[in-house]
Amino acid sequence: MTKKTIAMIAAAALTVLILGGIAWLVLRPPAETGLYESSGRIEGRITLVTPRSTGTVAQLRAEEGQAVADGAVLAVLDDPAIRARLQAEEENQAALARRLAAADRNLALVDSQVGRQVAQAEAGLRQARARAERAQTTAAQAARDAERARELVDKRFLSEQAAEAAALKAAAERRALEEAEAGSDHAREQLELARLGRQQVPVLRAERDALARQAAQAEAKAIEQRGFVQDFEVRSPLAGVVLTRNVEPGERVGIGTPLFSLVDLNRLYLKIYVPEPDIGKIALGQEARIFVDAYPGRAFPARVSKVASQAEFTPKNVETREERVKLVFAVELSIQENPGGVLKPGMPADGVIRIAPDAPWPGR
């Protein structure tokens, strides 16, 4: 073997060793850094805004891409028929309220009058009975006096004229007793009549209660119609950004018709897809950082908030077919802070999850 051949063989061996070293450096598994990196797009929780009243769109006060505050008026509806029903219900409510107030006054008046009449009748009956008792006592005494006078006349101790006077007085006292007893009977009848008047009170109270129920029903209907009118103003349920506006002025909309879709910029998340072999490294609550090209060098804190329980094929928006057929798990990284709302749905971003507690964050 010549020196030239030996030199060529040595050079070939050296070349193989160099290429093998390069291949090992390139193809060797990456060192464990305690971090997991993946890319995706920022998404948000979408809220559909629907009206709670029917009507025609009179005003639109929000456009797509506009930031709106919680409670801001997005649209104003109107419906003359609902306004007319509200006016009719309010008039009916006012009329029933007046009738109810009158019924209350009448009930109180009758109740008071009946009470006074019964009290007066009871007092009259007591007085009549007292008069009858006195008349009875007086009549009995007069009768005894007349009887003694007659005995004295028979014994010639008293004149006939005095005996007749005693008899006349006894007769007069009997008539007075009869009149007192008749007065007592009359007073008792008056008391019974007065007590019968109490029966008017439950009847009037029942009528008053029926009016109260009608007034309550009218008030409920008025409140319902008033609520429809108040709901003509369609307000934002959150502070966010308008993604879509689905109506135009003059359109007729009903309850539940989607008018706007909003996204809450304080509840954004980055959705990434983790291959099946790596999913065991990911756990709920792990710290993460979000990086976007629009703000180089700036990291947005996040946490793992959702890990899919079932694998799926990589979504078709991934570039290569080889990657698309891999089984992956969807993972959501909830963004903890979004100062000034700089992050928006649809922005591409890189997510870094700290799978080792002491792993240092990368610099970007």
Phi, psi and omega per residue, in radians:
M1 nan 2.274 -3.083
T2 -1.408 2.817 3.101
K3 -1.065 -0.567 -3.132
K4 -1.168 -0.704 -3.138
T5 -1.168 -0.730 3.136
I6 -1.095 -0.692 3.138
A7 -1.130 -0.681 3.139
M8 -1.165 -0.688 3.129
I9 -1.151 -0.718 3.133
A10 -1.126 -0.713 3.135
A11 -1.123 -0.685 3.136
A12 -1.152 -0.706 3.130
A13 -1.131 -0.723 3.120
L14 -1.103 -0.685 3.125
T15 -1.104 -0.723 3.123
V16 -1.093 -0.748 -3.134
L17 -1.114 -0.729 -3.138
I18 -1.132 -0.805 -3.137
L19 -1.126 -0.678 3.108
G20 -1.108 -0.705 3.115
G21 -1.124 -0.737 3.117
I22 -1.097 -0.774 3.139
A23 -1.074 -0.681 3.135
W24 -1.166 -0.661 3.125
L25 -1.161 -0.665 -3.085
V26 -1.365 -0.740 -2.980
L27 -1.647 -0.124 -3.123
R28 -1.144 2.646 3.103
P29 -1.053 2.477 3.127
P30 -1.141 2.599 3.116
A31 -1.169 2.545 3.122
E32 -1.230 2.089 -3.101
T33 -1.839 -0.133 -3.061
G34 1.412 0.109 3.128
L35 -2.187 2.614 3.020
Y36 -2.159 2.228 -3.074
E37 -2.021 2.479 3.056
S38 -2.763 2.863 -3.101
S39 -2.081 2.729 3.103
G40 -2.987 -2.777 3.114
R41 -2.165 2.530 3.115
I42 -1.285 2.351 3.111
E43 -2.231 2.986 -3.124
G44 -2.511 2.861 3.078
R45 -1.385 2.101 -3.079
I46 -1.583 2.319 3.095
T47 -2.062 2.183 3.069
L48 -1.551 2.294 3.115
V49 -1.772 2.105 -3.131
T50 -2.197 2.626 3.127
P51 -1.379 2.688 3.059
R52 -1.810 0.195 3.107
S53 -2.518 2.656 3.051
T54 -1.481 2.745 3.115
G55 2.858 -3.131 3.087
T56 -1.770 2.412 -3.126
V57 -1.207 1.932 -3.131
A58 -1.600 -0.643 -3.127
Q59 -2.486 2.577 2.974
L60 -2.130 2.162 -3.056
R61 -2.020 0.243 3.112
A62 -2.516 2.529 3.126
E63 -2.145 2.909 3.129
E64 -1.100 2.375 -3.129
G65 1.520 -0.108 -3.099
Q66 -1.445 2.382 3.037
A67 -1.418 2.346 -3.106
V68 -2.236 2.607 3.120
A69 -1.541 2.810 3.073
D70 -1.100 2.181 3.139
G71 1.551 -0.016 3.134
A72 -1.171 2.517 3.123
V73 -1.327 2.093 3.132
L74 -1.635 -0.601 -3.115
A75 -2.694 2.766 3.107
V76 -2.222 2.210 3.106
L77 -1.811 2.961 3.051
D78 -2.703 2.639 3.111
D79 -2.736 1.857 -3.122
P80 -1.032 -0.577 -3.125
A81 -1.140 -0.724 3.125
I82 -1.166 -0.689 3.104
R83 -1.116 -0.666 3.121
A84 -1.166 -0.713 3.100
R85 -1.123 -0.657 3.107
L86 -1.098 -0.759 3.132
Q87 -1.100 -0.745 3.128
A88 -1.114 -0.740 3.141
E89 -1.164 -0.655 3.117
E90 -1.180 -0.676 3.084
E91 -1.144 -0.750 3.097
N92 -1.092 -0.714 3.108
Q93 -1.081 -0.743 -3.141
A94 -1.139 -0.734 3.141
A95 -1.097 -0.782 3.129
L96 -1.156 -0.592 3.102
A97 -1.128 -0.689 3.095
R98 -1.146 -0.764 3.123
R99 -1.113 -0.672 3.131
L100 -1.159 -0.712 3.105
A101 -1.101 -0.709 3.103
A102 -1.136 -0.701 3.116
A103 -1.133 -0.650 3.097
D104 -1.107 -0.772 3.133
R105 -1.122 -0.779 -3.132
N106 -1.107 -0.718 3.127
L107 -1.100 -0.777 3.135
A108 -1.119 -0.700 -3.130
L109 -1.141 -0.848 -3.121
V110 -1.117 -0.746 3.138
D111 -1.048 -0.734 3.132
S112 -1.179 -0.773 -3.132
Q113 -1.099 -0.790 -3.140
V114 -1.072 -0.708 3.117
G115 -1.086 -0.764 3.114
R116 -1.151 -0.723 -3.134
Q117 -1.100 -0.730 3.119
V118 -1.136 -0.744 3.121
A119 -1.090 -0.747 3.119
Q120 -1.128 -0.735 -3.139
A121 -1.135 -0.691 3.101
E122 -1.122 -0.708 3.095
A123 -1.129 -0.743 3.112
G124 -1.079 -0.690 3.132
L125 -1.164 -0.703 3.102
R126 -1.079 -0.750 3.122
Q127 -1.126 -0.759 -3.134
A128 -1.102 -0.709 3.117
R129 -1.151 -0.653 3.107
A130 -1.127 -0.733 3.105
R131 -1.113 -0.720 -3.140
A132 -1.119 -0.705 3.121
E133 -1.131 -0.741 3.107
R134 -1.126 -0.739 3.128
A135 -1.096 -0.669 3.125
Q136 -1.126 -0.746 3.114
T137 -1.109 -0.795 -3.126
T138 -1.117 -0.750 -3.133
A139 -1.111 -0.721 3.133
A140 -1.125 -0.695 3.123
Q141 -1.146 -0.741 3.137
A142 -1.099 -0.664 3.123
A143 -1.137 -0.732 3.114
R144 -1.142 -0.709 3.120
D145 -1.065 -0.760 -3.133
A146 -1.108 -0.674 -3.137
E147 -1.180 -0.730 3.118
R148 -1.167 -0.653 3.112
A149 -1.073 -0.681 3.137
R150 -1.157 -0.684 3.123
E151 -1.132 -0.678 3.136
L152 -1.192 -0.610 3.087
V153 -1.115 -0.760 -3.139
D154 -1.072 -0.544 3.139
K155 -1.597 0.052 3.105
R156 1.113 0.515 3.039
F157 -1.672 -0.193 -3.096
L158 -2.456 2.574 -3.095
S159 -1.341 2.762 3.096
E160 -1.074 -0.639 -3.110
Q161 -1.117 -0.693 3.125
A162 -1.188 -0.641 3.111
A163 -1.143 -0.708 3.106
E164 -1.113 -0.670 3.132
A165 -1.113 -0.713 3.117
A166 -1.132 -0.653 3.131
A167 -1.168 -0.715 3.113
L168 -1.085 -0.698 -3.135
K169 -1.154 -0.698 3.121
A170 -1.074 -0.715 3.122
A171 -1.125 -0.713 3.137
A172 -1.124 -0.677 -3.134
E173 -1.220 -0.549 3.073
R174 -1.148 -0.725 3.106
R175 -1.113 -0.691 3.114
A176 -1.108 -0.636 3.094
L177 -1.152 -0.753 3.125
E178 -1.065 -0.745 3.116
E179 -1.126 -0.689 3.135
A180 -1.149 -0.711 3.110
E181 -1.147 -0.672 3.078
A182 -1.119 -0.694 3.090
G183 -1.113 -0.646 3.086
S184 -1.137 -0.741 3.088
D185 -1.065 -0.751 3.131
H186 -1.101 -0.733 3.130
A187 -1.112 -0.644 3.094
R188 -1.137 -0.716 3.096
E189 -1.101 -0.697 3.116
Q190 -1.124 -0.653 3.105
L191 -1.150 -0.726 3.114
E192 -1.101 -0.705 3.092
L193 -1.107 -0.737 3.132
A194 -1.109 -0.710 3.115
R195 -1.180 -0.562 3.045
L196 -1.085 -0.525 3.116
G197 -1.097 -0.411 3.100
R198 -1.123 -0.414 3.118
Q199 -1.148 -0.367 3.088
Q200 -1.179 -0.542 -3.035
V201 -1.099 -0.867 3.107
P202 -1.061 -0.634 3.129
V203 -1.128 -0.829 3.121
L204 -1.120 -0.638 3.132
R205 -1.172 -0.675 3.099
A206 -1.114 -0.738 3.087
E207 -1.097 -0.725 3.128
R208 -1.109 -0.737 3.140
D209 -1.133 -0.656 3.086
A210 -1.096 -0.734 3.078
L211 -1.113 -0.663 3.124
A212 -1.097 -0.707 3.103
R213 -1.142 -0.728 3.097
Q214 -1.091 -0.714 3.129
A215 -1.128 -0.684 3.117
A216 -1.143 -0.725 3.103
Q217 -1.113 -0.738 3.115
A218 -1.110 -0.687 3.117
E219 -1.124 -0.722 3.132
A220 -1.095 -0.732 3.117
K221 -1.140 -0.706 3.113
A222 -1.124 -0.717 3.111
I223 -1.107 -0.706 3.117
E224 -1.067 -0.853 3.138
Q225 -1.146 -0.656 3.112
R226 -1.119 -0.633 3.095
G227 -1.127 -0.675 3.091
F228 -1.067 -0.746 -3.140
V229 -1.157 -0.742 3.105
Q230 -1.102 -0.583 3.136
D231 -1.344 -0.013 2.998
F232 -1.036 -0.489 3.055
E233 -1.518 1.955 3.134
V234 -1.565 2.027 -3.040
R235 -1.893 2.692 3.111
S236 -1.290 2.297 3.120
P237 -1.419 -0.048 -3.089
L238 -2.764 2.943 3.015
A239 -1.584 2.101 -3.080
G240 -2.947 -2.723 -3.103
V241 -2.158 2.418 3.104
V242 -1.317 2.083 3.090
L243 -1.516 -0.827 -3.130
T244 -2.401 2.629 3.003
R245 -2.156 2.118 -2.946
N246 -1.835 0.094 -3.091
V247 -2.322 2.884 3.066
E248 -2.224 2.733 3.103
P249 -0.986 2.437 3.124
G250 1.634 -0.208 3.139
E251 -1.294 2.576 3.077
R252 -1.614 2.200 -3.115
V253 -2.193 2.715 3.123
G254 -2.044 3.078 3.126
I255 -1.097 2.240 3.116
G256 1.584 -0.043 3.104
T257 -1.217 2.192 3.124
P258 -1.153 2.118 3.119
L259 -1.775 -0.764 -3.115
F260 -2.433 2.745 2.906
S261 -2.126 2.330 -3.083
L262 -2.126 2.710 3.021
V263 -2.213 2.386 3.121
D264 -1.523 1.969 -3.096
L265 -1.223 -0.178 3.086
N266 -1.641 0.064 3.140
R267 -2.300 0.762 3.128
L268 -1.500 2.798 3.091
Y269 -2.633 2.694 3.054
L270 -1.759 2.210 3.138
K271 -1.779 2.107 3.111
I272 -2.143 2.928 3.130
Y273 -2.167 2.145 -3.065
V274 -1.845 2.213 3.114
P275 -1.033 2.675 -3.074
E276 -0.970 -0.717 -3.130
P277 -1.130 -0.402 -3.066
D278 -1.726 -0.122 -2.996
I279 -1.155 -0.414 3.130
G280 -1.179 -0.288 3.120
K281 -1.427 -0.281 -3.009
I282 -1.718 2.341 3.123
A283 -2.438 2.664 3.109
L284 -1.060 2.445 3.081
G285 1.567 -0.150 3.123
Q286 -1.087 2.518 3.104
E287 -1.241 2.627 3.119
A288 -2.593 2.883 3.052
R289 -2.313 2.497 3.134
I290 -1.972 2.350 3.105
F291 -2.198 2.356 3.109
V292 -2.207 2.621 -3.114
D293 -1.149 -0.489 -3.086
A294 -1.187 -0.405 -3.119
Y295 -2.294 1.279 -3.115
P296 -1.094 2.508 3.141
G297 1.376 0.027 -3.106
R298 -1.973 2.227 3.139
A299 -1.905 2.362 3.116
F300 -1.888 2.122 -3.093
P301 -1.133 2.525 -3.136
A302 -2.656 2.995 3.064
R303 -2.472 2.652 3.057
V304 -1.233 2.024 -3.071
S305 -1.948 -0.233 -3.122
K306 -2.748 2.333 3.044
V307 -2.225 2.140 -3.090
A308 -1.078 2.502 -3.140
S309 -1.511 -0.234 -3.141
Q310 -2.241 2.520 3.115
A311 -1.381 2.754 3.085
E312 -2.515 2.877 3.037
F313 -1.291 2.555 -3.134
T314 -0.945 2.314 3.139
P315 -0.955 2.648 -3.033
K316 -1.214 -0.181 3.109
N317 -1.352 -0.087 2.991
V318 -1.258 2.516 -2.889
E319 -1.156 -0.912 -2.966
T320 -1.731 2.653 3.137
R321 -1.153 -0.629 3.136
E322 -1.022 -0.681 3.133
E323 -1.310 -0.557 -3.064
R324 -1.188 -0.507 -3.059
V325 -1.504 -0.036 3.112
K326 -1.300 2.564 3.024
L327 -1.452 2.278 -3.111
V328 -2.365 2.873 3.048
F329 -2.033 2.330 3.094
A330 -1.322 2.321 3.129
V331 -2.263 2.354 3.118
E332 -1.937 2.317 3.076
L333 -1.916 1.839 -3.119
S334 -1.308 2.204 -3.130
I335 -1.368 2.144 -3.062
Q336 -1.392 -0.575 -3.096
E337 -2.377 2.369 3.071
N338 -2.422 1.220 -3.051
P339 -1.062 2.282 3.120
G340 1.225 0.090 3.139
G341 1.135 0.588 -3.078
V342 -1.231 -0.528 3.090
L343 -1.499 2.386 -3.089
K344 -2.368 2.690 3.110
P345 -1.007 2.469 3.109
G346 1.675 -0.221 -3.133
M347 -1.286 2.305 3.029
P348 -1.233 2.552 -3.080
A349 -2.696 2.781 3.048
D350 -1.890 2.391 3.104
G351 -2.006 2.371 3.101
V352 -2.126 2.120 -3.132
I353 -1.857 2.289 3.101
R354 -1.509 1.867 -3.129
I355 -1.657 -0.215 3.006
A356 -2.022 2.257 -3.000
P357 -1.002 -0.562 -3.061
D358 -1.781 0.198 -3.116
A359 -1.210 2.308 3.130
P360 -1.309 2.523 3.114
W361 -1.281 2.552 -3.129
P362 -1.307 2.671 3.023
G363 -1.581 2.475 -3.113
R364 -2.187 nan nan
